[in-house]
Amino acid sequence: MEVNKCPKCNGVEFAEGTDFMSVKPVDKKFSMGSNKIYTFCLSCGEVISIRIESPAIF
């Protein structure tokens, strides 16, 4: 997904970050899981997207 403009403030600069809280498969209790990657606007902080870093583990 390519983001051209923030829907909240019309900002055009974005960054990516993670909170290091992993998402784990429901049926695999001992899985390490995968990080969530957030894309957010640098002007207002609006989160534009959230994606899973390694979806193949699911």
PEPEFEN-V728582 format. One record per pair of residues at least 6 apart in sequence whose ideal C-beta (glycine too) atoms are under 7 Angstrom apart, sorted by the first residue. I is the first residue (numbers start at 1). GAP is how many residues later the second one is. Records with the same first field share a line. If there is no record, write none. Layout:
I->GAP + GAP
This chain:
1->48
3->11 + 36 + 45
5->7
6->35 + 37 + 38 + 40 + 42
8->33 + 36 + 38
9->32 + 34 + 35 + 37
11->30 + 31 + 32 + 33
13->29 + 30
14->25 + 26 + 27 + 28 + 34
15->25 + 27
16->21 + 22 + 23
17->21
18->17 + 18 + 19 + 20
19->17
20->15
21->15
22->10 + 11 + 12 + 13
23->10 + 11 + 13 + 29
24->7 + 9
25->6 + 32 + 33
31->26
34->18 + 19 + 20 + 21 + 23
35->18
36->14 + 16
37->14 + 16
38->9 + 12
39->9 + 10
40->6 + 7 + 8
41->7
